[in-house]
Amino acid sequence: MRLEQLQAFLAIAQIGSFQQAARRSGVTQSTISRQIQALEADLGIELFHRTSQAKLTLAGECLLPRARKICQEWQTATEELANLISGKQPELCIAAIHSLCGSYLPPVLQKFCHDYPDVQLRVTSLGSDRALKVLKDGLVDLAIVMNNRFLTTGREMVVEVLYDEPIEVLTAANHPLAQYECVPWSELIRYPQVVFKDGYGMQRLIQDKFERMEATLQAALEVNTLDAFRGVVRQGELIALLPQSALVEARLDPTLAIRSLASNSTGGLGDSSLTRRVVMVTTQDRLQIPPIKHFWQLVRENMPLQIDQQRSAS
């Protein structure tokens, strides 16, 4: 059974004539007759009484509402796909890590809303691992996250590196570590920390770093918002390791201190460098859709290639 056979059936049923239906459909009468014959052969029953007027048989009456529904569904599907290809999708869903939502992403969001006013933009702040999982599940169109190669290696995935940024130490202004310009790892590991909850790339990054140094991470508390980090650290006892882009508001708070990590290791703790890589991820098919492609380009144009370089130049 072919779609054009059902369309020919509907045309004849509506007009009541093979000849007029053929004329309206832009085909010859023999063509439309062959389509109906083939349809009847597939179904094993006649659909029209062959009289001066094409009248539906009982089987034709039974098929009619189903054929209408099938053809209507097909028309709806083709219209939706045409709208998708032309960029007329109803919404664009983005998942991004918290630090970007409060720093580099807002200008991109404003520009996209100006360029695509008819597309509803939905942005959700999620941990990196969770954001990549909902992307794979098709719940969002694009994710901006801390890189996790285990979740971005599929052939269908498109990954673009946006920037690398150093991890810094957040403490209360009167905390002992605040006396250092650059905090030695040998001192940092002595203090309990507030960390991101499980499912956040930063927790995995810090835990892996401590394991490589054969040191124990004293994770005293888990939170999932930057406000919570600042509030807890402000109390004076706990410290936090956070990326630079997550510390924009903390730099303006006189009750908090931000210190770099020491560039040279001490006490046999090995390589002391600690940075995170932020990437933008979507799938090959989504990147062909105009609004998604445009958002992707806006992010590329507005994100810093290297936060460290940008900060030193300012």
Helices and strands as residue ranges (DSSP letters): H 3-15, H 18-25, H 29-43, E 48-49, E 55-56, H 58-86, E 91-96, H 98-101, H 105-115, E 120-125, H 128-136, E 142-146, E 157-172, G 176-179, E 182-183, H 185-188, E 193-196, H 201-212, E 219-223, H 226-233, E 240-243, G 244-246, G 250-252, E 256-261, E 275-283, G 286-288, H 290-302, H 307-313
